[in-house]
Amino acid sequence: MTPSRAVLEALSAYEWAVSSKPRGLSGPPLGAGAGQSTEFLDHRKYVAGDDIRRIDWNVVARTDQLLIKRYQEEIRPSVVVLVDDSSSMSVYPDKAQATYDAVAWIHQSLSGLEATVKVLGLEQGSLNDLQTVRGDWQTASVSTLAEGIPRRLQTIPQGSHVVLISDLLSPHDPSRLALMLRQRAHRCTVIQVLGHEDWQVELGRIQMQDSETGEIRTLTVDQQMLDRYHQRVEQLQTDWRTALQGWGELLVFQCPQHWTTLAEALLITGCLSVRTG
């Protein structure tokens, strides 16, 4: 699916905001988080996947705790866009279009910045500029969000700003996934993309197909069931906001909303700035 040229043109005035950070005594520009410079910051517990060369064996010998050395990060920031590429993201045409628009736009908003940028499909892995602009990738994975995030966790550079694009509707525990991401990211922006039919479910007897498993179920949807569904979605959003409190934010894009509305919200959070010149 090709991203909308009209959307990309309307949002071309925005770019991802990258803040400057102070320099360290050893020369390389440094930031407040952990990274790969030579300025020692502190220790933290070893996490599976960490570089074993960073284990402080002197501390291990003294305390019997497996700790690694953390160093202040260099000024060049890192932004990682995690894309939920499961088939649920394209179950409705408006949702599929919004998903491809989101990935292309956010990748575009990061272009030209003094930053290391990765766009990663949770199933497919790295997506390059051309793939995102042309929409040359697939939302066809059968993996859930709870399976995809652990798969990509170790490819996220320490101290990155992570942007997660997902409908968040597959079974998962927001606090658990947020805790995983916080091991790697200093900030996390979650953008929930919902199609019109994800919210405006029709009443009556309907057939529903699980987009991951292909299972077809027949349901009779009454107002009470619809109200419970809305409550669960709203509770999910509350749980994500709670899990991200103090280090991230959840923004909801609900078709047929326009992306400029979300861009204004991202400006308020400080994630976006207006291009100058």
C-alpha positions in Angstrom: 0.0 0.0 0.0 1.3 3.4 -1.0 1.4 6.1 1.7 -0.7 9.2 1.0 1.2 11.9 -0.8 -1.3 14.4 0.5 -0.6 13.4 4.1 3.2 13.5 3.7 3.0 17.0 2.1 0.6 18.3 4.8 3.0 17.1 7.5 6.3 18.1 5.8 6.5 21.2 8.1 7.2 19.0 11.1 10.3 17.2 12.2 11.2 15.1 15.2 12.5 17.2 18.1 16.1 16.4 19.1 17.5 18.2 22.1 21.1 19.1 22.5 23.1 17.7 25.4 26.2 18.9 27.4 29.8 17.7 26.6 31.8 15.5 28.9 35.4 16.1 30.1 36.8 13.5 27.8 35.7 15.3 24.7 32.8 13.6 23.0 29.4 15.4 23.5 27.5 13.7 26.2 23.9 13.4 27.4 22.1 12.5 30.5 21.4 8.9 29.7 23.6 5.9 29.3 25.6 5.2 26.1 29.0 4.4 24.8 31.3 7.4 25.7 34.3 7.0 28.0 32.6 9.0 30.8 31.6 6.6 33.6 28.1 7.1 34.8 27.1 4.3 37.2 26.4 0.6 37.4 23.2 -1.3 36.7 22.2 -5.0 36.9 23.1 -7.2 34.0 20.2 -7.8 31.6 20.2 -10.8 29.1 21.6 -9.5 25.8 24.0 -6.9 27.4 27.6 -6.8 26.1 29.5 -9.0 28.6 32.6 -6.9 28.0 30.8 -4.2 30.0 30.5 -6.4 33.2 32.5 -4.9 36.0 34.2 -8.0 37.4 35.8 -6.1 40.3 32.4 -5.2 41.6 31.2 -8.8 41.0 34.1 -10.1 43.1 33.3 -7.6 45.9 29.5 -7.8 46.0 28.6 -11.1 44.2 26.2 -9.1 42.0 26.4 -9.2 38.2 26.6 -5.5 37.3 27.7 -3.7 34.2 29.3 -0.3 33.7 27.2 2.5 32.2 28.7 5.4 30.4 27.2 8.7 29.5 25.8 8.8 26.0 27.3 10.7 23.1 25.4 13.7 21.8 24.2 11.9 18.6 20.8 10.7 19.8 19.0 7.5 18.6 15.4 7.2 17.6 13.9 3.7 17.0 10.5 3.4 15.3 8.9 0.0 16.2 6.2 -0.9 13.7 3.5 -3.5 14.6 3.4 -5.3 11.2 0.8 -7.9 12.2 -2.1 -8.5 9.9 -4.5 -6.7 12.4 -3.0 -3.4 11.2 -4.5 -3.9 7.7 -7.8 -5.6 8.6 -9.7 -2.5 7.5 -8.7 -0.3 4.5 -8.7 3.0 6.5 -6.6 1.4 9.2 -4.1 0.0 6.7 -3.8 3.4 5.0 -3.3 5.2 8.4 -0.6 2.6 9.4 1.4 3.1 6.2 1.0 6.9 6.4 2.2 6.9 10.0 5.4 4.9 9.2 6.2 7.0 6.1 5.5 10.3 7.9 7.5 9.6 11.1 10.4 8.3 9.0 10.2 11.5 6.9 10.1 13.6 10.0 13.4 12.1 11.2 15.2 12.7 7.9 18.0 15.2 7.9 18.5 15.2 11.7 21.7 14.6 13.5 20.4 11.3 14.9 20.7 7.6 14.4 17.4 6.4 13.0 16.0 2.8 12.9 12.6 1.7 11.6 11.9 -1.9 12.7 9.0 -4.1 11.8 8.4 -6.3 14.8 8.4 -9.3 12.5 10.3 -8.1 9.4 13.1 -6.2 11.0 14.7 -3.1 9.4 12.8 -1.0 7.0 14.7 1.6 4.9 13.7 5.0 3.6 12.6 3.7 0.2 10.4 0.9 1.7 8.6 3.3 4.0 8.0 6.0 1.3 6.8 3.5 -1.2 5.0 1.3 1.3 7.1 -1.6 0.2 6.5 -3.8 3.2 3.8 -6.0 4.5 1.4 -6.1 7.5 1.0 -9.9 7.4 2.7 -11.1 10.5 0.8 -13.6 12.8 2.9 -12.5 15.8 1.3 -10.5 18.7 2.7 -7.4 20.2 3.7 -9.4 23.3 5.8 -11.6 21.0 7.2 -8.9 18.7 8.6 -6.5 21.2 10.9 -9.0 23.0 12.1 -10.1 19.6 13.4 -6.6 18.8 14.4 -5.5 22.2 18.1 -6.1 21.9 18.3 -4.2 18.6 17.3 -1.0 20.4 20.4 1.1 21.3 20.6 2.0 24.9 19.1 5.4 25.7 17.0 5.6 22.5 13.7 7.4 22.0 11.4 4.6 21.0 8.2 5.3 18.9 5.8 2.3 18.9 3.1 2.3 16.2 0.4 -0.3 17.0 -3.3 -0.8 17.5 -2.4 -2.4 20.9 -5.4 -4.7 20.5 -3.6 -8.1 20.7 -3.4 -9.7 24.2 -0.6 -8.2 26.3 0.3 -6.6 29.6 1.1 -2.9 29.1 3.2 -2.7 32.3 5.3 -5.7 31.3 6.0 -4.4 27.8 6.7 -0.9 29.0 9.1 -2.3 31.6 10.9 -4.2 28.8 11.2 -1.0 26.7 12.4 1.0 29.6 15.4 -1.2 29.9 16.6 0.2 26.6 14.8 3.5 26.0 15.0 6.8 27.9 11.6 7.8 26.4 8.8 6.0 24.7 6.0 7.5 22.5 3.2 5.0 21.8 0.9 5.8 18.9 -2.3 3.7 18.8 -3.8 3.5 15.3 -7.5 2.5 15.3 -9.7 2.0 12.3 -13.2 3.4 12.3 -14.6 -0.2 12.7 -12.3 -0.9 15.7 -14.5 1.5 17.6 -17.8 1.8 15.7 -18.7 -1.9 15.9 -22.0 -2.7 14.3 -24.8 -4.1 16.5 -26.5 -7.4 15.6 -25.3 -10.8 14.5 -21.8 -10.5 12.9 -19.0 -12.7 11.8 -15.5 -11.8 13.2 -12.2 -13.3 12.0 -9.1 -13.3 14.1 -6.6 -11.5 11.8 -3.7 -13.4 13.3 -5.1 -17.0 13.5 -7.8 -16.9 10.8 -10.4 -18.3 13.3 -13.9 -17.2 12.4 -16.5 -16.6 15.2 -20.1 -15.6 15.0 -21.2 -13.1 17.6 -24.4 -11.3 18.5 -23.4 -7.8 19.5 -25.8 -5.8 21.7 -25.3 -2.4 23.3 -24.2 -4.0 26.6 -21.4 -6.0 24.9 -20.4 -2.9 22.9 -20.2 -0.8 26.0 -18.0 -3.5 27.7 -15.7 -3.5 24.6 -15.4 0.3 24.7 -14.6 0.1 28.4 -11.8 -2.5 27.8 -10.2 -0.3 25.1 -10.4 2.7 27.3 -8.9 0.7 30.2 -6.1 -0.5 27.9 -5.3 3.1 27.1 -5.3 4.1 30.8 -3.0 1.2 31.6 -0.5 2.3 28.9 -0.6 5.9 30.1 0.1 4.6 33.7 2.9 2.4 32.5 4.5 5.3 30.6 4.0 7.9 33.3 7.1 10.1 33.7 9.0 8.8 30.7 6.6 8.6 27.8 3.2 9.2 26.3 0.3 7.5 24.5 -1.4 9.2 21.6 -4.4 7.8 19.9 -5.1 8.2 16.1 -8.6 7.1 15.3 -9.8 7.1 11.7 -11.0 9.3 10.1 -9.0 11.7 12.2 -6.4 13.7 10.2 -2.7 13.3 11.0 -2.3 17.0 11.5 -4.4 16.7 14.7 -1.9 14.1 16.0 1.0 16.3 14.9 -0.4 19.2 17.1 -0.6 16.8 20.0 3.0 15.7 19.4 4.1 19.3 19.4 2.6 19.8 22.8 4.5 16.7 24.2 7.8 18.1 22.7 8.2 15.1 20.3 7.8 17.3 17.2 9.0 20.8 16.2 8.2 23.0 13.3 10.9 23.0 10.6 12.7 26.3 10.1 13.9 27.8 6.9 
